[in-house]
Amino acid sequence: MTNPAGRLDGRLFVKEGRLCMVIESNHTTGEARVSMQLNGQRTVVDMPLTEVCSRISAQLILDNLNSAETAERVIEREDGWYFQSREGQIGPYASDVQARDQLREYIVNAQSIDAA
């Protein structure tokens, strides 16, 4: 059985002027782990899925980790799985799942880089 809340993974929304990304969601617990910048530091917080869904549906039409464009960033080569970044292909990973997980972590880390 698929997790319908899992479709929220990788989605972006804004809360209190901060860009937030859903790292993982769990429909059983009704909670989502959300990454955001707080006081210059990357922070991961738990949020109710109802709040996350409300914020996403109210204001956001952006690419997410479940989009076709993002799915195309994960590729298989003879020596393993990679994801495309601005810096080039990153990998190899043993499976497409690991490559997607690393892509998610890459995006979260990029979110925490101070542009100043």
N, C-alpha and C positions, 0 to 999 in steps of 0.2 A: 504494500500500500504506500502510495506516495504521500509526502507531507505537504499539504497545500500551503502551509506557512513557509515552507522552503522556497517557494517562489518569491519570497521577499528578500532572500539572501542576495546581497550585492546591491540592493536598491539604495538610492540616496534620497535624503530629505533634509530640510532645514529645521532646526530647533533653536530658538533664542539667538538667531543670527549665525549659528554654527552649522557647517555642513556635516551631516552624519551619514554613516554607512552601516547598513544591517550586515553584521558578520554572520550570524546564524539566527534562525527562528525556530521555535518549537511550539506547535499547536497544542501539544499535550499539557504543557505548563502555562501556555498563554503568554510567554515571555520571549523577547528578542535580545540578543547581545548586540550592542550598537557602539561603533567606534566614532569618536569625535575629538576635536582639539579643545582642550580646556586649560587655560593659563599657560599656553605654549607647549603643552604636553599632550601626547596621544593618550586618550582615556577610553576604556571600554566600560560601558554601563549596561545594566539590564533595564528594559523598558517593557511595559505591557504591549502586547501585539495590537490591541485596540488603538492605542495612541500612535503606534508606528503606521498602521494601515490608514488611519485618519490623516496623518501628515502626508503620506505618500499620495493618497487619492486626491487630496485637496490642492496640491501645488506642484507636483513633479511630473515632468515628462522628460526623462533623461535616460541615457544608456544605463544598463545594469549588467551584472554578471550573467544573467540569464538571457540576454539579448542575442540575436543572431550574429551581430557584429562582434560581440565579445567571445562568443563560442568559436568564431573563426580565428581568434588569437591563439587557441590551443591546437597544436598540430603534432602529428606523429611523423617521426623520421626513423630510419633504420636502427639508430642507437637509442631510441626512447622518445618520450613526449617532451615538448617544449611549449613555451608561450612567447608570443611576440610582445616586445616592449619597444619604446623609442630607442633604447640602447641596443636592440637586436634580439635575437632568440635567446631565451634563458632556459636552461635545462642541462642535461636530460633528467627526466623523472621516470619512474618505473611504470606509471599509469597515467591515463588522462585525468583521473580523479586527483592524483597528487599534483599534476600540472595546474589544474583549476584551483586547487587549494593554495598553491604557491602564487598564482596570479592574484587571488583574493588578498593574500598577505602583502604582495607587492603594491597593490592599489591602496591598502590601508596604510602602509609605510609611506607611500608617496603623499598621502593626505597629510601626514604629520610633518613633512618637510617645511621648514619656515622659509617662505619666499623672500624674506628680507635679506 
